Amino acid sequence: MNPFFNVEITKMFPEKDTVFHHLGRYLFHPSNEAWELVSWYYQAHLANVSERIGIQIRVFDPASTPQKTVMDLVLSCTLKHKLLPEIGLPNTMSSTGKTRG
């Protein structure tokens, strides 16, 4: 578990089993809207794939590392090591949503 959250989690749930009970009950209950979105995404994009990968990302100094930098590194690494299919990547998008070229 992330040490950053340990103190707060311990205050909220003094018994460790209680944490998993509440997480399971409230986050993964089938009627939960978030779970419905996850299920929909899985069915639409992942259910019929032949291969799946997992990526672990560690950011040692999140305060000084912009999210875009992290995402660019992840994309670069996955393409370099051929973890993702080579497809035509779209040009950089402007804030208006129009493609810049």
MMTF fields as JSON, N, C-alpha, C and O atoms, coordinates in Angstrom:
{
  "mmtfVersion": "1.0.0",
  "mmtfProducer": "UNKNOWN",
  "numBonds": 403,
  "numAtoms": 404,
  "numGroups": 101,
  "numChains": 1,
  "numModels": 1,
  "chainsPerModel": [1],
  "groupsPerChain": [101],
  "chainIdList": ["A"],
  "bondAtomList": [4, 2, 8, 6, 12, 10, 16, 14, 20, 18, 24, 22, 28, 26, 32, 30, 36, 34, 40, 38, 44, 42, 48, 46, 52, 50, 56, 54, 60, 58, 64, 62, 68, 66, 72, 70, 76, 74, 80, 78, 84, 82, 88, 86, 92, 90, 96, 94, 100, 98, 104, 102, 108, 106, 112, 110, 116, 114, 120, 118, 124, 122, 128, 126, 132, 130, 136, 134, 140, 138, 144, 142, 148, 146, 152, 150, 156, 154, 160, 158, 164, 162, 168, 166, 172, 170, 176, 174, 180, 178, 184, 182, 188, 186, 192, 190, 196, 194, 200, 198, 204, 202, 208, 206, 212, 210, 216, 214, 220, 218, 224, 222, 228, 226, 232, 230, 236, 234, 240, 238, 244, 242, 248, 246, 252, 250, 256, 254, 260, 258, 264, 262, 268, 266, 272, 270, 276, 274, 280, 278, 284, 282, 288, 286, 292, 290, 296, 294, 300, 298, 304, 302, 308, 306, 312, 310, 316, 314, 320, 318, 324, 322, 328, 326, 332, 330, 336, 334, 340, 338, 344, 342, 348, 346, 352, 350, 356, 354, 360, 358, 364, 362, 368, 366, 372, 370, 376, 374, 380, 378, 384, 382, 388, 386, 392, 390, 396, 394, 400, 398],
  "bondOrderList": [1, 1, 1, 1, 1, 1, 1, 1, 1, 1, 1, 1, 1, 1, 1, 1, 1, 1, 1, 1, 1, 1, 1, 1, 1, 1, 1, 1, 1, 1, 1, 1, 1, 1, 1, 1, 1, 1, 1, 1, 1, 1, 1, 1, 1, 1, 1, 1, 1, 1, 1, 1, 1, 1, 1, 1, 1, 1, 1, 1, 1, 1, 1, 1, 1, 1, 1, 1, 1, 1, 1, 1, 1, 1, 1, 1, 1, 1, 1, 1, 1, 1, 1, 1, 1, 1, 1, 1, 1, 1, 1, 1, 1, 1, 1, 1, 1, 1, 1, 1],
  "groupList": [{"groupName": "MET", "atomNameList": ["N", "CA", "C", "O"], "elementList": ["N", "C", "C", "O"], "formalChargeList": [0, 0, 0, 0], "bondAtomList": [1, 0, 2, 1, 3, 2], "bondOrderList": [1, 1, 2], "singleLetterCode": "M", "chemCompType": "L-PEPTIDE LINKING"}, {"groupName": "ASN", "atomNameList": ["N", "CA", "C", "O"], "elementList": ["N", "C", "C", "O"], "formalChargeList": [0, 0, 0, 0], "bondAtomList": [1, 0, 2, 1, 3, 2], "bondOrderList": [1, 1, 2], "singleLetterCode": "N", "chemCompType": "L-PEPTIDE LINKING"}, {"groupName": "PRO", "atomNameList": ["N", "CA", "C", "O"], "elementList": ["N", "C", "C", "O"], "formalChargeList": [0, 0, 0, 0], "bondAtomList": [1, 0, 2, 1, 3, 2], "bondOrderList": [1, 1, 2], "singleLetterCode": "P", "chemCompType": "L-PEPTIDE LINKING"}, {"groupName": "PHE", "atomNameList": ["N", "CA", "C", "O"], "elementList": ["N", "C", "C", "O"], "formalChargeList": [0, 0, 0, 0], "bondAtomList": [1, 0, 2, 1, 3, 2], "bondOrderList": [1, 1, 2], "singleLetterCode": "F", "chemCompType": "L-PEPTIDE LINKING"}, {"groupName": "VAL", "atomNameList": ["N", "CA", "C", "O"], "elementList": ["N", "C", "C", "O"], "formalChargeList": [0, 0, 0, 0], "bondAtomList": [1, 0, 2, 1, 3, 2], "bondOrderList": [1, 1, 2], "singleLetterCode": "V", "chemCompType": "L-PEPTIDE LINKING"}, {"groupName": "GLU", "atomNameList": ["N", "CA", "C", "O"], "elementList": ["N", "C", "C", "O"], "formalChargeList": [0, 0, 0, 0], "bondAtomList": [1, 0, 2, 1, 3, 2], "bondOrderList": [1, 1, 2], "singleLetterCode": "E", "chemCompType": "L-PEPTIDE LINKING"}, {"groupName": "ILE", "atomNameList": ["N", "CA", "C", "O"], "elementList": ["N", "C", "C", "O"], "formalChargeList": [0, 0, 0, 0], "bondAtomList": [1, 0, 2, 1, 3, 2], "bondOrderList": [1, 1, 2], "singleLetterCode": "I", "chemCompType": "L-PEPTIDE LINKING"}, {"groupName": "THR", "atomNameList": ["N", "CA", "C", "O"], "elementList": ["N", "C", "C", "O"], "formalChargeList": [0, 0, 0, 0], "bondAtomList": [1, 0, 2, 1, 3, 2], "bondOrderList": [1, 1, 2], "singleLetterCode": "T", "chemCompType": "L-PEPTIDE LINKING"}, {"groupName": "LYS", "atomNameList": ["N", "CA", "C", "O"], "elementList": ["N", "C", "C", "O"], "formalChargeList": [0, 0, 0, 0], "bondAtomList": [1, 0, 2, 1, 3, 2], "bondOrderList": [1, 1, 2], "singleLetterCode": "K", "chemCompType": "L-PEPTIDE LINKING"}, {"groupName": "ASP", "atomNameList": ["N", "CA", "C", "O"], "elementList": ["N", "C", "C", "O"], "formalChargeList": [0, 0, 0, 0], "bondAtomList": [1, 0, 2, 1, 3, 2], "bondOrderList": [1, 1, 2], "singleLetterCode": "D", "chemCompType": "L-PEPTIDE LINKING"}, {"groupName": "HIS", "atomNameList": ["N", "CA", "C", "O"], "elementList": ["N", "C", "C", "O"], "formalChargeList": [0, 0, 0, 0], "bondAtomList": [1, 0, 2, 1, 3, 2], "bondOrderList": [1, 1, 2], "singleLetterCode": "H", "chemCompType": "L-PEPTIDE LINKING"}, {"groupName": "LEU", "atomNameList": ["N", "CA", "C", "O"], "elementList": ["N", "C", "C", "O"], "formalChargeList": [0, 0, 0, 0], "bondAtomList": [1, 0, 2, 1, 3, 2], "bondOrderList": [1, 1, 2], "singleLetterCode": "L", "chemCompType": "L-PEPTIDE LINKING"}, {"groupName": "GLY", "atomNameList": ["N", "CA", "C", "O"], "elementList": ["N", "C", "C", "O"], "formalChargeList": [0, 0, 0, 0], "bondAtomList": [1, 0, 2, 1, 3, 2], "bondOrderList": [1, 1, 2], "singleLetterCode": "G", "chemCompType": "PEPTIDE LINKING"}, {"groupName": "ARG", "atomNameList": ["N", "CA", "C", "O"], "elementList": ["N", "C", "C", "O"], "formalChargeList": [0, 0, 0, 0], "bondAtomList": [1, 0, 2, 1, 3, 2], "bondOrderList": [1, 1, 2], "singleLetterCode": "R", "chemCompType": "L-PEPTIDE LINKING"}, {"groupName": "TYR", "atomNameList": ["N", "CA", "C", "O"], "elementList": ["N", "C", "C", "O"], "formalChargeList": [0, 0, 0, 0], "bondAtomList": [1, 0, 2, 1, 3, 2], "bondOrderList": [1, 1, 2], "singleLetterCode": "Y", "chemCompType": "L-PEPTIDE LINKING"}, {"groupName": "SER", "atomNameList": ["N", "CA", "C", "O"], "elementList": ["N", "C", "C", "O"], "formalChargeList": [0, 0, 0, 0], "bondAtomList": [1, 0, 2, 1, 3, 2], "bondOrderList": [1, 1, 2], "singleLetterCode": "S", "chemCompType": "L-PEPTIDE LINKING"}, {"groupName": "ALA", "atomNameList": ["N", "CA", "C", "O"], "elementList": ["N", "C", "C", "O"], "formalChargeList": [0, 0, 0, 0], "bondAtomList": [1, 0, 2, 1, 3, 2], "bondOrderList": [1, 1, 2], "singleLetterCode": "A", "chemCompType": "L-PEPTIDE LINKING"}, {"groupName": "TRP", "atomNameList": ["N", "CA", "C", "O"], "elementList": ["N", "C", "C", "O"], "formalChargeList": [0, 0, 0, 0], "bondAtomList": [1, 0, 2, 1, 3, 2], "bondOrderList": [1, 1, 2], "singleLetterCode": "W", "chemCompType": "L-PEPTIDE LINKING"}, {"groupName": "GLN", "atomNameList": ["N", "CA", "C", "O"], "elementList": ["N", "C", "C", "O"], "formalChargeList": [0, 0, 0, 0], "bondAtomList": [1, 0, 2, 1, 3, 2], "bondOrderList": [1, 1, 2], "singleLetterCode": "Q", "chemCompType": "L-PEPTIDE LINKING"}, {"groupName": "CYS", "atomNameList": ["N", "CA", "C", "O"], "elementList": ["N", "C", "C", "O"], "formalChargeList": [0, 0, 0, 0], "bondAtomList": [1, 0, 2, 1, 3, 2], "bondOrderList": [1, 1, 2], "singleLetterCode": "C", "chemCompType": "L-PEPTIDE LINKING"}],
  "groupTypeList": [0, 1, 2, 3, 3, 1, 4, 5, 6, 7, 8, 0, 3, 2, 5, 8, 9, 7, 4, 3, 10, 10, 11, 12, 13, 14, 11, 3, 10, 2, 15, 1, 5, 16, 17, 5, 11, 4, 15, 17, 14, 14, 18, 16, 10, 11, 16, 1, 4, 15, 5, 13, 6, 12, 6, 18, 6, 13, 4, 3, 9, 2, 16, 15, 7, 2, 18, 8, 7, 4, 0, 9, 11, 4, 11, 15, 19, 7, 11, 8, 10, 8, 11, 11, 2, 5, 6, 12, 11, 2, 1, 7, 0, 15, 15, 7, 12, 8, 7, 13, 12],
  "groupIdList": [1, 2, 3, 4, 5, 6, 7, 8, 9, 10, 11, 12, 13, 14, 15, 16, 17, 18, 19, 20, 21, 22, 23, 24, 25, 26, 27, 28, 29, 30, 31, 32, 33, 34, 35, 36, 37, 38, 39, 40, 41, 42, 43, 44, 45, 46, 47, 48, 49, 50, 51, 52, 53, 54, 55, 56, 57, 58, 59, 60, 61, 62, 63, 64, 65, 66, 67, 68, 69, 70, 71, 72, 73, 74, 75, 76, 77, 78, 79, 80, 81, 82, 83, 84, 85, 86, 87, 88, 89, 90, 91, 92, 93, 94, 95, 96, 97, 98, 99, 100, 101],
  "secStructList": [7, 7, 2, 2, 2, 2, 2, 2, 2, 2, 2, 2, 7, 1, 1, 2, 2, 2, 2, 2, 2, 2, 2, 2, 2, 2, 2, 1, 7, 6, 6, 7, 2, 2, 2, 2, 2, 2, 2, 2, 2, 0, 0, 0, 0, 0, 6, 6, 7, 1, 7, 7, 7, 7, 7, 7, 7, 7, 7, 1, 7, 4, 4, 4, 1, 7, 2, 2, 2, 2, 2, 2, 2, 2, 2, 2, 2, 2, 2, 2, 6, 6, 7, 1, 7, 7, 7, 7, 7, 7, 7, 7, 5, 7, 6, 6, 1, 7, 5, 7, 7],
  "xCoordList": [0.837, 0.0, 0.886, 1.987, 0.398, 1.135, 1.317, 0.326, 2.562, 2.816, 2.147, 1.812, 1.954, 1.326, -0.077, -0.503, -0.794, -2.168, -2.31, -3.399, -1.252, -1.34, -1.94, -2.8, -1.502, -1.986, -3.486, -4.237, -3.92, -5.347, -6.195, -7.262, -5.729, -6.472, -6.593, -7.654, -5.516, -5.53, -6.519, -7.206, -6.603, -7.583, -9.013, -9.882, -9.244, -10.595, -10.992, -12.146, -10.031, -10.322, -9.288, -8.288, -9.504, -8.52, -8.295, -7.21, -9.31, -9.156, -8.927, -9.717, -7.851, -7.487, -8.563, -8.772, -9.244, -10.281, -11.407, -12.049, -11.649, -12.721, -12.457, -13.39, -11.195, -10.848, -11.314, -11.983, -10.974, -11.324, -12.824, -13.37, -13.49, -14.944, -15.585, -16.42, -15.188, -15.794, -15.393, -16.221, -14.14, -13.729, -14.52, -15.023, -14.615, -15.37, -16.84, -17.455, -17.397, -18.825, -19.184, -20.167, -18.407, -18.783, -18.154, -18.752, -16.974, -16.324, -16.657, -16.732, -16.856, -17.025, -18.416, -18.623, -19.358, -20.721, -21.285, -21.129, -21.93, -22.402, -23.316, -23.388, -24.009, -24.892, -24.152, -24.734, -22.895, -22.1, -21.865, -21.472, -22.109, -21.94, -20.523, -20.336, -19.539, -18.146, -17.896, -17.235, -18.414, -18.226, -18.925, -18.429, -20.073, -20.771, -19.915, -19.856, -19.243, -18.364, -17.179, -16.796, -16.603, -15.49, -15.952, -15.268, -17.108, -17.65, -17.912, -17.597, -18.491, -18.774, -17.476, -17.384, -16.471, -15.198, -14.564, -14.059, -14.595, -14.024, -14.726, -14.069, -16.048, -16.791, -16.533, -16.411, -16.452, -16.278, -14.866, -14.697, -13.85, -12.481, -11.561, -10.556, -11.86, -10.902, -11.394, -10.577, -12.674, -13.215, -12.734, -12.515, -12.573, -12.239, -10.8, -10.492, -9.923, -8.542, -7.795, -8.147, -6.767, -6.001, -4.828, -4.31, -4.409, -3.268, -3.538, -4.181, -3.033, -3.147, -1.791, -1.029, -1.508, -0.276, -0.624, -1.691, 0.289, 0.161, 1.4, 2.503, 1.223, 2.352, 2.35, 1.333, 3.489, 3.636, 4.41, 5.485, 3.857, 4.475, 4.85, 4.014, 6.101, 6.556, 7.062, 7.924, 6.52, 6.965, 7.54, 6.807, 8.839, 9.499, 9.308, 9.409, 9.034, 8.785, 7.602, 7.795, 6.367, 5.19, 5.017, 4.465, 5.477, 5.304, 6.085, 5.646, 7.224, 8.043, 8.012, 8.739, 7.183, 7.094, 5.706, 4.741, 5.585, 4.267, 3.679, 4.406, 2.366, 1.693, 1.952, 2.117, 1.988, 2.242, 3.608, 3.756, 4.597, 5.934, 5.889, 6.491, 5.176, 5.048, 4.349, 4.808, 3.258, 2.522, 3.356, 3.309, 4.113, 4.986, 6.047, 6.352, 6.609, 7.603, 6.993, 7.608, 5.791, 5.113, 4.844, 5.127, 4.302, 4.021, 5.3, 5.332, 6.346, 7.624, 8.175, 8.631, 8.13, 8.655, 7.848, 8.416, 6.523, 5.699, 5.887, 5.854, 6.081, 6.33, 7.729, 7.907, 8.721, 10.104, 10.241, 10.933, 9.576, 9.671, 8.568, 8.387, 7.838, 6.801, 5.731, 5.279, 5.335, 4.258, 2.895, 1.887, 2.875, 1.648, 1.813, 2.929, 0.722, 0.828, 1.233, 0.886, 1.97, 2.37, 1.199, 0.817, 0.641, -0.488, -0.143, 0.787, -0.884, -0.662, -1.115, -2.308, -0.163, -0.512, -1.003, -0.427, -2.082, -2.591, -1.595, -0.783, -1.673, -0.83, -1.227, -2.289, -0.392, -0.684, -1.971, -2.183, -2.836, -4.106, -3.965, -3.297, -4.591, -4.604, -5.722, -6.518, -5.797, -6.828, -8.219, -9.204, -8.33, -9.644, -10.103, -11.242, -9.228, -9.587, -9.254, -9.486, -8.709, -8.351, -6.912, -6.05, -6.669, -5.342, -4.394, -4.692, -3.23, -2.173, -1.217, -0.939, -0.726, 0.137, 1.275, 2.106],
  "yCoordList": [-1.171, 0.0, 1.239, 1.23, 2.288, 3.533, 4.151, 4.415, 4.39, 4.946, 6.304, 6.652, 7.058, 8.371, 8.263, 9.143, 7.19, 7.035, 6.187, 6.124, 5.541, 4.632, 5.27, 4.671, 6.475, 7.131, 7.393, 7.091, 7.952, 8.264, 7.0, 6.944, 5.993, 4.735, 4.087, 3.574, 4.11, 3.522, 4.254, 3.624, 5.581, 6.344, 5.969, 5.808, 5.834, 5.538, 4.099, 3.822, 3.17, 1.748, 1.099, 0.575, 1.12, 0.54, -0.956, -1.468, -1.654, -3.079, -3.219, -2.729, -3.883, -3.964, -4.626, -4.219, -5.63, -6.304, -5.351, -5.535, -4.343, -3.388, -2.597, -2.287, -2.267, -1.523, -2.271, -1.695, -3.536, -4.31, -4.538, -4.589, -4.676, -4.825, -3.581, -3.688, -2.4, -1.165, -0.862, -0.414, -1.102, -0.886, -1.785, -1.341, -3.044, -3.979, -3.63, -3.729, -3.223, -2.929, -1.665, -1.653, -0.601, 0.681, 0.989, 1.702, 0.472, 0.778, -0.224, 0.139, -1.479, -2.51, -3.129, -4.168, -2.512, -3.026, -2.862, -1.8, -3.884, -3.812, -2.629, -2.211, -2.081, -0.953, 0.386, 1.421, 0.37, 1.59, 2.111, 1.35, 3.416, 3.989, 3.823, 3.561, 3.973, 3.817, 2.396, 2.197, 1.416, 0.023, -0.25, -1.028, 0.384, 0.224, 0.756, 0.148, 1.901, 2.448, 1.527, 1.319, 0.979, 0.044, -1.181, -1.629, -1.719, -2.897, -2.589, -3.394, -1.418, -1.043, -0.939, -1.463, -0.264, -0.101, -1.458, -1.704, -2.335, -3.675, -4.403, -4.952, -4.404, -5.112, -4.507, -5.23, -3.18, -2.503, -2.646, -2.736, -2.668, -2.578, -3.738, -3.945, -4.49, -5.481, -6.924, -7.845, -7.138, -8.489, -9.47, -10.647, -8.999, -9.909, -9.805, -10.298, -9.18, -9.057, -10.363, -11.148, -10.577, -11.821, -11.692, -12.696, -10.458, -10.234, -9.021, -8.064, -9.069, -7.929, -7.704, -8.642, -6.443, -6.11, -5.271, -4.662, -5.253, -4.38, -3.52, -3.974, -2.294, -1.373, -0.801, -0.301, -0.883, -0.266, 1.027, 1.038, 2.121, 3.434, 3.942, 3.978, 4.332, 4.913, 6.325, 6.539, 7.268, 8.656, 8.997, 9.039, 9.239, 9.429, 10.83, 11.022, 11.804, 13.158, 13.742, 14.536, 13.347, 13.794, 15.31, 15.847, 16.003, 17.452, 18.163, 19.2, 17.622, 18.294, 17.583, 17.97, 16.556, 15.829, 16.02, 15.443, 16.822, 17.035, 15.727, 14.859, 15.602, 14.394, 14.148, 13.0, 15.199, 15.025, 14.386, 13.553, 14.771, 14.189, 12.69, 11.897, 12.314, 10.89, 10.149, 9.085, 10.691, 10.014, 9.919, 8.905, 10.962, 10.916, 9.825, 9.12, 9.687, 8.639, 7.246, 6.345, 7.073, 5.778, 5.434, 4.319, 6.38, 6.134, 5.831, 4.899, 6.598, 6.381, 4.987, 4.288, 4.593, 3.287, 2.145, 1.171, 2.274, 1.192, 1.057, -0.054, 2.16, 2.085, 1.555, 0.75, 1.995, 1.557, 0.048, -0.612, -0.49, -1.917, -2.733, -3.918, -2.073, -2.71, -3.409, -4.507, -2.739, -3.252, -2.853, -3.499, -1.784, -1.328, -1.469, -1.384, -1.68, -1.78, -0.438, 0.622, -0.505, 0.717, 1.201, 0.585, 2.312, 2.902, 4.348, 4.898, 4.958, 6.373, 7.189, 7.254, 7.815, 8.637, 9.989, 10.565, 10.507, 11.818, 12.921, 12.798, 14.009, 15.172, 15.753, 15.427, 16.599, 17.264, 18.049, 18.738, 17.941, 18.645, 19.979, 20.069, 21.01, 22.292, 22.295, 21.358, 23.323, 23.399, 23.525, 23.276, 23.902, 24.015, 22.684, 22.554, 21.7, 20.381, 20.227, 19.161, 21.273, 21.19, 20.701, 21.079, 19.865, 19.306, 20.374, 21.118, 20.426, 21.322, 20.505, 19.357, 21.018, 20.225, 20.94, 20.387],
  "zCoordList": [0.0, 0.0, 0.0, 0.55, -0.615, -0.717, 0.665, 1.345, 1.101, 2.432, 2.652, 3.784, 1.596, 1.694, 2.289, 3.037, 1.96, 2.401, 3.662, 4.233, 4.103, 5.245, 6.489, 7.134, 6.835, 8.056, 7.955, 8.883, 6.832, 6.668, 6.619, 7.229, 5.903, 5.814, 7.192, 7.549, 7.957, 9.298, 10.195, 10.999, 10.069, 10.844, 10.447, 11.304, 9.147, 8.661, 8.938, 9.268, 8.804, 8.934, 9.846, 9.356, 11.172, 12.083, 11.856, 12.129, 11.361, 11.052, 9.546, 8.74, 9.184, 7.765, 6.909, 5.766, 7.436, 6.65, 6.268, 5.234, 7.087, 6.826, 5.553, 4.811, 5.292, 4.084, 2.852, 1.994, 2.754, 1.566, 1.463, 0.361, 2.594, 2.577, 1.956, 1.058, 2.442, 1.939, 0.5, -0.293, 0.162, -1.23, -2.176, -3.208, -1.804, -2.631, -2.709, -3.771, -1.594, -1.544, -2.307, -3.048, -2.14, -2.716, -4.066, -4.872, -4.328, -5.6, -6.694, -7.868, -6.316, -7.332, -7.345, -7.972, -6.671, -6.679, -8.09, -8.692, -8.619, -10.013, -10.326, -11.482, -9.34, -9.642, -9.625, -9.954, -9.25, -9.196, -10.614, -11.498, -10.832, -12.171, -12.712, -13.9, -11.854, -12.3, -12.786, -13.805, -12.071, -12.47, -13.793, -14.608, -14.015, -15.297, -16.436, -17.504, -16.214, -17.245, -17.516, -18.667, -16.451, -16.615, -17.398, -18.318, -17.034, -17.73, -19.197, -20.073, -19.462, -20.846, -21.642, -22.752, -21.077, -21.772, -22.052, -23.147, -21.05, -21.218, -22.373, -23.258, -22.357, -23.401, -24.785, -25.774, -24.842, -26.127, -26.693, -27.909, -25.825, -26.328, -25.961, -26.641, -24.925, -24.445, -24.459, -24.468, -24.461, -24.291, -25.365, -25.076, -26.575, -27.672, -28.172, -29.257, -27.408, -27.854, -27.618, -26.738, -28.415, -28.284, -27.317, -26.829, -27.04, -26.151, -25.281, -25.712, -24.035, -23.126, -22.476, -22.247, -22.185, -21.484, -20.26, -20.186, -19.313, -18.15, -18.059, -18.361, -17.648, -17.536, -16.121, -15.641, -15.472, -14.161, -14.345, -14.945, -13.825, -13.975, -12.589, -11.687, -12.425, -11.164, -11.434, -12.286, -10.705, -10.788, -9.423, -8.435, -9.358, -8.078, -7.508, -6.297, -8.362, -7.866, -8.641, -9.562, -8.267, -9.011, -9.038, -9.998, -8.006, -7.955, -9.056, -9.552, -9.439, -10.455, -11.811, -12.727, -11.946, -13.213, -13.806, -13.306, -14.867, -15.478, -16.011, -16.493, -15.92, -16.38, -17.863, -18.278, -18.657, -20.089, -20.329, -21.223, -19.538, -19.663, -19.388, -20.112, -18.344, -18.0, -19.135, -19.55, -19.636, -20.705, -21.982, -22.677, -22.292, -23.469, -23.321, -24.282, -22.119, -21.874, -22.002, -22.573, -21.473, -21.561, -23.021, -23.46, -23.769, -25.185, -25.952, -26.757, -25.716, -26.387, -26.093, -26.998, -24.827, -24.424, -25.045, -25.538, -25.018, -25.569, -27.071, -27.601, -27.755, -29.2, -29.491, -30.405, -28.727, -28.923, -28.755, -29.53, -27.735, -27.451, -28.131, -27.849, -29.031, -29.842, -28.997, -29.323, -27.892, -27.058, -27.606, -27.323, -28.393, -29.03, -30.537, -31.05, -31.242, -32.702, -33.3, -32.779, -34.399, -35.08, -35.908, -36.903, -35.476, -36.195, -36.476, -35.886, -37.367, -37.636, -36.445, -36.147, -35.758, -34.604, -35.093, -36.017, -34.469, -34.902, -34.579, -33.662, -35.354, -35.073, -33.73, -33.2, -33.182, -31.916, -32.057, -33.055, -31.045, -31.074, -30.357, -29.327, -30.899, -30.208, -29.184, -29.141, -28.365, -27.335, -27.934, -27.238, -29.197, -29.837, -30.399, -30.848, -30.375, -30.902, -32.368, -32.94, -33.003, -34.413, -34.526, -33.732, -35.514, -35.706, -36.21, -37.145, -35.554, -36.028, -36.875, -36.528, -37.915, -38.742, -39.195, -39.915]
}
